[in-house]
Amino acid sequence: MQMKGTPYKSVLDAIPGIVERDGLVGLYRGFLPNALKTLPNSSIRLTTYDMVKRLISTSQKEFQRIVEENCSKHR
C-alpha cells in the first residue's frame, strides 16, 4: 500500500486481489525475511533488558549492604 501505482485502494480491497492472484500463500509473502530481521532485534532487546535488570538488582543489594554496614559502625 505504501508503493505508488498499487491497484488497491485499501487493505480490505487488497486481500481478495492478492488471494485471487497468488492464492493464500500470497498473503504470507515477505514473512521469512521479516522474521529473519525481527528475531535478532528482539533477542538483543530482551537479553539487554535482562542484563540491566540483573545489574540494577545487584547494585540495590550492594547499596543496602553498604548502608547497613555504615549504620552499624555509627552505633
MODELLER restraints for C-alpha pairs under 7 A, 6 or more apart:
rsr = mdl.restraints
at = mdl.atoms
rsr.add(forms.Gaussian(group=physical.xy_distance, feature=features.Distance(at['CA:8:A'], at['CA:14:A']), mean=5.33, stdev=0.5))
rsr.add(forms.Gaussian(group=physical.xy_distance, feature=features.Distance(at['CA:18:A'], at['CA:26:A']), mean=6.11, stdev=0.5))
rsr.add(forms.Gaussian(group=physical.xy_distance, feature=features.Distance(at['CA:18:A'], at['CA:27:A']), mean=6.77, stdev=0.5))
rsr.add(forms.Gaussian(group=physical.xy_distance, feature=features.Distance(at['CA:19:A'], at['CA:26:A']), mean=6.36, stdev=0.5))
rsr.add(forms.Gaussian(group=physical.xy_distance, feature=features.Distance(at['CA:19:A'], at['CA:27:A']), mean=6.99, stdev=0.5))
